[in-house]
Amino acid sequence: MASTADIRKGLCIRYNHDIYKIIEFLHVKPGKGPAFVRTKLKSVTTGKTIDNTFSAGHKIEDVRVETRSFQYLYEEGDTFIFMNTDDYNQVAIRKDMLDTPDLLKEGEIVMIIFNAEDESPLSVEMPANVILTVTHVEPGVKGNTATNATKPATVETGAIVNVPLFINEGDRIKVETEKGTYVERMKD
């Protein structure tokens, strides 16, 4: 058993007869009244996100998990196939268990969190950034740079990312996986 003091991003807990992963949390100590922890929880079975508030000191049941490194191989319908980089065993993960599946390219290394009790996969943690090649982008309009102007660009995985006007087809860009936003253009 853990308490609200142990809450951190990525912690898996048992709540309302389901297993949830903590996506966001905020410890709040108001001027009046008791402290509490505001959380955003994502169900690892259904993918639904809920908001919940725990009072300070509330006991929570944490789930013992193991994290292993896997390589993304290919997509098969609504499932993604990953291979363990240590023993080459493969595992199929539902597409809805990934936060940003459209930014995942073949060969990418991810961390998969497993329930230590029954070896069932709970969630997939993408790397913080991925490097993708721009496959289609409209040319930027000259003189349209009064503010931070952006344009939509399609990357090799099929995802659409807003990029600055100077990005062209064939450029390699770094994309933040948590928000799906452009970070920088990569030098070759």
Salt bridges, closest charged atoms under 4 A:
GLU61 OE2 - ARG14 NE 3.36
GLU66 OE1 - ARG68 NH2 2.79
GLU75 OE2 - LYS95 NZ 3.46
ASP96 OD1 - ARG94 NE 3.06
ASP99 OD1 - LYS42 NZ 2.68
GLU117 OE1 - ARG14 NH2 3.61
GLU119 OE1 - ARG68 NH2 2.76
GLU125 OE2 - LYS21 NZ 3.93
GLU138 OE2 - HIS136 NE2 3.29
GLU169 OE2 - HIS136 ND1 3.48
ASP171 OD2 - ARG185 NH1 3.60
GLU176 OE2 - LYS179 NZ 3.99
GLU178 OE1 - LYS9 NZ 3.31
GLU184 OE2 - LYS174 NZ 3.32
ASP188 OD1 - ARG172 NH1 3.39
